[in-house]
C-alpha cells in the first residue's frame, strides 16, 4: 500500500497483463518505503526489449511496509 499526503500521477512504462506494476526507476526512487530492494531481472529485460522498450539495466524491485 502506498500512502501519500498528496495525490500523484504515476509514471509507468506501459500496460502489464501479468499483474505487475511497472514504474520508471526515477519514480520508484521517489516512493517512500521502509525497506526497498531490487534484483537484476534478465527475463524482464528481454521481455521489454521484445516490445521495443529500451531495456538497459532493468530490475525487479520489491518493497514492504514493515520489518
N, CA, C and O atoms as a printed pandas DataFrame, in Angstrom:
     atom_number atom_name residue_name chain_id  residue_number  x_coord  y_coord  z_coord
0              1         N          UNK        A               1    0.842   -1.173    0.000
1              2        CA          UNK        A               1    0.000    0.000    0.000
2              3         C          UNK        A               1    0.887    1.235    0.000
3              4         O          UNK        A               1    1.795    1.346    0.823
4              5         N          UNK        A               2    0.638    2.140   -0.894
5              6        CA          UNK        A               2    1.390    3.385   -0.970
6              7         C          UNK        A               2    0.577    4.466   -0.276
7              8         O          UNK        A               2   -0.567    4.730   -0.646
8              9         N          UNK        A               3    1.173    5.085    0.727
9             10        CA          UNK        A               3    0.497    6.153    1.452
10            11         C          UNK        A               3    1.171    7.459    1.079
11            12         O          UNK        A               3    2.389    7.592    1.198
12            13         N          UNK        A               4    0.395    8.404    0.635
13            14        CA          UNK        A               4    0.942    9.685    0.219
14            15         C          UNK        A               4    0.061   10.804    0.751
15            16         O          UNK        A               4   -1.159   10.663    0.837
16            17         N          UNK        A               5    0.694   11.918    1.108
17            18        CA          UNK        A               5   -0.080   13.057    1.589
18            19         C          UNK        A               5   -0.696   13.832    0.431
19            20         O          UNK        A               5   -1.644   14.592    0.626
20            21         N          UNK        A               6   -0.164   13.646   -0.763
21            22        CA          UNK        A               6   -0.722   14.313   -1.938
22            23         C          UNK        A               6   -0.906   13.291   -3.047
23            24         O          UNK        A               6   -0.136   12.337   -3.166
24            25         N          UNK        A               7   -1.925   13.501   -3.847
25            26        CA          UNK        A               7   -2.150   12.608   -4.987
26            27         C          UNK        A               7   -1.086   12.892   -6.041
27            28         O          UNK        A               7   -0.782   14.048   -6.335
28            29         N          UNK        A               8   -0.527   11.830   -6.603
29            30        CA          UNK        A               8    0.491   11.987   -7.627
30            31         C          UNK        A               8    0.135   11.113   -8.816
31            32         O          UNK        A               8   -0.429   10.031   -8.654
32            33         N          UNK        A               9    0.461   11.578   -9.998
33            34        CA          UNK        A               9    0.267   10.773  -11.200
34            35         C          UNK        A               9    1.435    9.805  -11.292
35            36         O          UNK        A               9    2.592   10.218  -11.220
36            37         N          UNK        A              10    1.143    8.536  -11.449
37            38        CA          UNK        A              10    2.192    7.524  -11.512
38            39         C          UNK        A              10    2.742    7.437  -12.929
39            40         O          UNK        A              10    1.991    7.302  -13.895
40            41         N          UNK        A              11    4.073    7.518  -13.039
41            42        CA          UNK        A              11    4.739    7.342  -14.319
42            43         C          UNK        A              11    4.946    5.844  -14.517
43            44         O          UNK        A              11    5.523    5.181  -13.655
44            45         N          UNK        A              12    4.491    5.317  -15.619
45            46        CA          UNK        A              12    4.655    3.889  -15.847
46            47         C          UNK        A              12    5.130    3.648  -17.274
47            48         O          UNK        A              12    5.001    4.519  -18.133
48            49         N          UNK        A              13    5.680    2.459  -17.523
49            50        CA          UNK        A              13    6.229    2.168  -18.839
50            51         C          UNK        A              13    5.211    1.577  -19.791
51            52         O          UNK        A              13    5.470    1.513  -20.993
52            53         N          UNK        A              14    4.068    1.145  -19.299
53            54        CA          UNK        A              14    3.053    0.607  -20.189
54            55         C          UNK        A              14    2.152   -0.392  -19.498
55            56         O          UNK        A              14    2.326   -0.693  -18.317
56            57         N          UNK        A              15    1.188   -0.901  -20.243
57            58        CA          UNK        A              15    0.228   -1.857  -19.720
58            59         C          UNK        A              15    0.911   -3.187  -19.437
59            60         O          UNK        A              15    1.774   -3.626  -20.198
60            61         N          UNK        A              16    0.524   -3.819  -18.349
61            62        CA          UNK        A              16    1.083   -5.111  -17.979
62            63         C          UNK        A              16   -0.053   -6.096  -17.745
63            64         O          UNK        A              16   -0.858   -5.910  -16.832
64            65         N          UNK        A              17   -0.124   -7.139  -18.561
65            66        CA          UNK        A              17   -1.185   -8.135  -18.415
66            67         C          UNK        A              17   -0.854   -9.172  -17.350
67            68         O          UNK        A              17   -1.702  -10.001  -17.019
68            69         N          UNK        A              18    0.368   -9.143  -16.803
69            70        CA          UNK        A              18    0.778  -10.152  -15.823
70            71         C          UNK        A              18    0.539   -9.724  -14.380
71            72         O          UNK        A              18    0.891  -10.458  -13.456
72            73         N          UNK        A              19   -0.053   -8.548  -14.170
73            74        CA          UNK        A              19   -0.375   -8.115  -12.818
74            75         C          UNK        A              19    0.697   -7.288  -12.134
75            76         O          UNK        A              19    0.471   -6.783  -11.034
76            77         N          UNK        A              20    1.855   -7.136  -12.753
77            78        CA          UNK        A              20    2.913   -6.332  -12.158
78            79         C          UNK        A              20    2.705   -4.865  -12.497
79            80         O          UNK        A              20    2.169   -4.530  -13.553
80            81         N          UNK        A              21    3.128   -4.009  -11.606
81            82        CA          UNK        A              21    3.101   -2.573  -11.855
82            83         C          UNK        A              21    4.489   -2.185  -12.317
83            84         O          UNK        A              21    5.475   -2.493  -11.648
84            85         N          UNK        A              22    4.577   -1.521  -13.439
85            86        CA          UNK        A              22    5.877   -1.127  -13.970
86            87         C          UNK        A              22    6.003    0.387  -13.875
87            88         O          UNK        A              22    5.224    1.130  -14.471
88            89         N          UNK        A              23    6.992    0.824  -13.118
89            90        CA          UNK        A              23    7.251    2.248  -12.926
90            91         C          UNK        A              23    8.604    2.592  -13.504
91            92         O          UNK        A              23    9.459    1.722  -13.673
92            93         N          UNK        A              24    8.795    3.858  -13.807
93            94        CA          UNK        A              24   10.140    4.281  -14.161
94            95         C          UNK        A              24   10.997    4.214  -12.902
95            96         O          UNK        A              24   10.485    4.348  -11.790
96            97         N          UNK        A              25   12.284    4.008  -13.074
97            98        CA          UNK        A              25   13.181    3.929  -11.925
98            99         C          UNK        A              25   13.176    5.253  -11.158
99           100         O          UNK        A              25   13.210    5.269   -9.928
100          101         N          UNK        A              26   13.134    6.353  -11.894
101          102        CA          UNK        A              26   13.122    7.670  -11.245
102          103         C          UNK        A              26   11.904    7.818  -10.337
103          104         O          UNK        A              26   12.022    8.333   -9.225
104          105         N          UNK        A              27   10.733    7.372  -10.798
105          106        CA          UNK        A              27    9.540    7.477   -9.962
106          107         C          UNK        A              27    9.626    6.528   -8.778
107          108         O          UNK        A              27    9.262    6.895   -7.660
108          109         N          UNK        A              28   10.105    5.308   -9.013
109          110        CA          UNK        A              28   10.244    4.341   -7.926
110          111         C          UNK        A              28   11.104    4.918   -6.798
111          112         O          UNK        A              28   10.789    4.734   -5.622
112          113         N          UNK        A              29   12.177    5.608   -7.151
113          114        CA          UNK        A              29   13.075    6.183   -6.143
114          115         C          UNK        A              29   12.402    7.289   -5.335
115          116         O          UNK        A              29   12.845    7.597   -4.228
116          117         N          UNK        A              30   11.353    7.882   -5.863
117          118        CA          UNK        A              30   10.635    8.932   -5.137
118          119         C          UNK        A              30    9.676    8.369   -4.089
119          120         O          UNK        A              30    9.277    9.082   -3.168
120          121         N          UNK        A              31    9.305    7.096   -4.224
121          122        CA          UNK        A              31    8.357    6.489   -3.291
122          123         C          UNK        A              31    9.029    6.216   -1.950
123          124         O          UNK        A              31   10.208    5.865   -1.893
124          125         N          UNK        A              32    8.268    6.382   -0.880
125          126        CA          UNK        A              32    8.823    6.200    0.458
126          127         C          UNK        A              32    8.415    4.842    1.020
127          128         O          UNK        A              32    7.233    4.582    1.247
128          129         N          UNK        A              33    9.401    3.985    1.241
129          130        CA          UNK        A              33    9.195    2.674    1.842
130          131         C          UNK        A              33   10.265    2.463    2.896
131          132         O          UNK        A              33   11.385    2.954    2.755
132          133         N          UNK        A              34    9.930    1.740    3.945
133          134        CA          UNK        A              34   10.925    1.413    4.963
134          135         C          UNK        A              34   12.006    0.499    4.419
135          136         O          UNK        A              34   13.189    0.691    4.698
136          137         N          UNK        A              35   11.604   -0.489    3.649
137          138        CA          UNK        A              35   12.538   -1.472    3.101
138          139         C          UNK        A              35   12.336   -1.537    1.596
139          140         O          UNK        A              35   11.213   -1.686    1.115
140          141         N          UNK        A              36   13.422   -1.424    0.866
141          142        CA          UNK        A              36   13.353   -1.463   -0.589
142          143         C          UNK        A              36   14.562   -2.240   -1.093
143          144         O          UNK        A              36   15.677   -2.037   -0.611
144          145         N          UNK        A              37   14.352   -3.113   -2.041
145          146        CA          UNK        A              37   15.471   -3.837   -2.631
146          147         C          UNK        A              37   15.166   -4.103   -4.096
147          148         O          UNK        A              37   14.008   -4.066   -4.512
148          149         N          UNK        A              38   16.186   -4.366   -4.859
149          150        CA          UNK        A              38   15.986   -4.682   -6.268
150          151         C          UNK        A              38   16.987   -5.752   -6.684
151          152         O          UNK        A              38   18.070   -5.862   -6.110
152          153         N          UNK        A              39   16.616   -6.531   -7.681
153          154        CA          UNK        A              39   17.500   -7.565   -8.207
154          155         C          UNK        A              39   17.469   -7.490   -9.729
155          156         O          UNK        A              39   16.469   -7.072  -10.312
156          157         N          UNK        A              40   18.556   -7.891  -10.367
157          158        CA          UNK        A              40   18.592   -7.917  -11.829
158          159         C          UNK        A              40   17.570   -8.918  -12.339
159          160         O          UNK        A              40   17.408   -9.994  -11.763
160          161         N          UNK        A              41   16.892   -8.574  -13.401
161          162        CA          UNK        A              41   15.854   -9.436  -13.956
162          163         C          UNK        A              41   16.037   -9.517  -15.469
163          164         O          UNK        A              41   15.473   -8.718  -16.217
164          165         N          UNK        A              42   16.834  -10.493  -15.911
165          166        CA          UNK        A              42   17.114  -10.629  -17.341
166          167         C          UNK        A              42   15.872  -10.978  -18.144
167          168         O          UNK        A              42   15.732  -10.534  -19.284
168          169         N          UNK        A              43   14.966  -11.766  -17.571
169          170        CA          UNK        A              43   13.732  -12.118  -18.284
170          171         C          UNK        A              43   12.898  -10.864  -18.554
171          172         O          UNK        A              43   12.335  -10.714  -19.639
172          173         N          UNK        A              44   12.819   -9.972  -17.576
173          174        CA          UNK        A              44   12.087   -8.718  -17.765
174          175         C          UNK        A              44   12.771   -7.866  -18.822
175          176         O          UNK        A              44   12.103   -7.282  -19.674
176          177         N          UNK        A              45   14.095   -7.789  -18.775
177          178        CA          UNK        A              45   14.842   -7.008  -19.764
178          179         C          UNK        A              45   14.557   -7.524  -21.173
179          180         O          UNK        A              45   14.316   -6.737  -22.089
180          181         N          UNK        A              46   14.584   -8.850  -21.347
181          182        CA          UNK        A              46   14.320   -9.445  -22.659
182          183         C          UNK        A              46   12.873   -9.211  -23.102
183          184         O          UNK        A              46   12.613   -8.949  -24.276
184          185         N          UNK        A              47   11.944   -9.307  -22.161
185          186        CA          UNK        A              47   10.532   -9.063  -22.483
186          187         C          UNK        A              47   10.326   -7.630  -22.963
187          188         O          UNK        A              47    9.645   -7.396  -23.961
188          189         N          UNK        A              48   10.911   -6.683  -22.255
189          190        CA          UNK        A              48   10.758   -5.281  -22.640
190          191         C          UNK        A              48   11.442   -5.006  -23.971
191          192         O          UNK        A              48   10.912   -4.261  -24.795
192          193         N          UNK        A              49   12.608   -5.596  -24.189
193          194        CA          UNK        A              49   13.312   -5.417  -25.458
194          195         C          UNK        A              49   12.474   -5.959  -26.617
195          196         O          UNK        A              49   12.459   -5.365  -27.695
196          197         N          UNK        A              50   11.779   -7.074  -26.409
197          198        CA          UNK        A              50   10.932   -7.649  -27.463
198          199         C          UNK        A              50    9.745   -6.744  -27.782
199          200         O          UNK        A              50    9.167   -6.831  -28.866
200          201         N          UNK        A              51    9.384   -5.878  -26.841
201          202        CA          UNK        A              51    8.288   -4.923  -27.042
202          203         C          UNK        A              51    8.809   -3.568  -27.517
203          204         O          UNK        A              51    8.077   -2.579  -27.549
204          205         N          UNK        A              52   10.093   -3.546  -27.884
205          206        CA          UNK        A              52   10.746   -2.319  -28.381
206          207         C          UNK        A              52   10.831   -1.226  -27.321
207          208         O          UNK        A              52   10.859   -0.039  -27.649
208          209         N          UNK        A              53   10.871   -1.626  -26.046
209          210        CA          UNK        A              53   11.062   -0.684  -24.945
210          211         C          UNK        A              53   12.543   -0.712  -24.601
211          212         O          UNK        A              53   13.078   -1.786  -24.328
212          213         N          UNK        A              54   13.230    0.437  -24.604
213          214        CA          UNK        A              54   14.657    0.436  -24.281
214          215         C          UNK        A              54   14.895   -0.273  -22.947
215          216         O          UNK        A              54   14.391    0.156  -21.910
216          217         N          UNK        A              55   15.652   -1.340  -22.983
217          218        CA          UNK        A              55   15.838   -2.173  -21.793
218          219         C          UNK        A              55   17.303   -2.194  -21.399
219          220         O          UNK        A              55   18.053   -3.083  -21.800
220          221         N          UNK        A              56   17.693   -1.230  -20.629
221          222        CA          UNK        A              56   19.072   -1.145  -20.151
222          223         C          UNK        A              56   19.042   -1.218  -18.639
223          224         O          UNK        A              56   18.531   -0.304  -17.991
224          225         N          UNK        A              57   19.572   -2.276  -18.066
225          226        CA          UNK        A              57   19.666   -2.407  -16.615
226          227         C          UNK        A              57   18.342   -2.486  -15.889
227          228         O          UNK        A              57   18.210   -1.918  -14.805
228          229         N          UNK        A              58   17.360   -3.168  -16.444
229          230        CA          UNK        A              58   16.062   -3.300  -15.778
230          231         C          UNK        A              58   16.171   -4.230  -14.592
231          232         O          UNK        A              58   16.923   -5.204  -14.626
232          233         N          UNK        A              59   15.432   -3.938  -13.555
233          234        CA          UNK        A              59   15.440   -4.765  -12.349
234          235         C          UNK        A              59   14.015   -5.020  -11.887
235          236         O          UNK        A              59   13.071   -4.334  -12.278
236          237         N          UNK        A              60   13.897   -6.024  -11.047
237          238        CA          UNK        A              60   12.644   -6.273  -10.351
238          239         C          UNK        A              60   12.821   -5.726   -8.948
239          240         O          UNK        A              60   13.812   -6.037   -8.286
240          241         N          UNK        A              61   11.893   -4.928   -8.488
241          242        CA          UNK        A              61   12.007   -4.325   -7.162
242          243         C          UNK        A              61   10.911   -4.861   -6.260
243          244         O          UNK        A              61    9.788   -5.113   -6.697
244          245         N          UNK        A              62   11.256   -5.027   -5.015
245          246        CA          UNK        A              62   10.282   -5.486   -4.030
246          247         C          UNK        A              62   10.349   -4.534   -2.837
247          248         O          UNK        A              62   11.413   -4.024   -2.485
248          249         N          UNK        A              63    9.211   -4.314   -2.241
249          250        CA          UNK        A              63    9.192   -3.443   -1.071
250          251         C          UNK        A              63    8.151   -3.941   -0.090
251          252         O          UNK        A              63    7.251   -4.705   -0.438
252          253         N          UNK        A              64    8.294   -3.498    1.122
253          254        CA          UNK        A              64    7.318   -3.847    2.154
254          255         C          UNK        A              64    7.239   -2.713    3.156
255          256         O          UNK        A              64    8.150   -1.890    3.253
256          257         N          UNK        A              65    6.153   -2.674    3.894
257          258        CA          UNK        A              65    5.916   -1.560    4.815
258          259         C          UNK        A              65    6.645   -1.714    6.132
259          260         O          UNK        A              65    7.019   -0.712    6.741
260          261         N          UNK        A              66    6.860   -2.930    6.591
261          262        CA          UNK        A              66    7.478   -3.102    7.904
262          263         C          UNK        A              66    8.473   -4.247    7.883
263          264         O          UNK        A              66    8.533   -5.020    6.928
264          265         N          UNK        A              67    9.257   -4.343    8.955
265          266        CA          UNK        A              67   10.277   -5.393    9.052
266          267         C          UNK        A              67    9.634   -6.690    9.278
267          268         O          UNK        A              67   10.318   -7.707    9.389
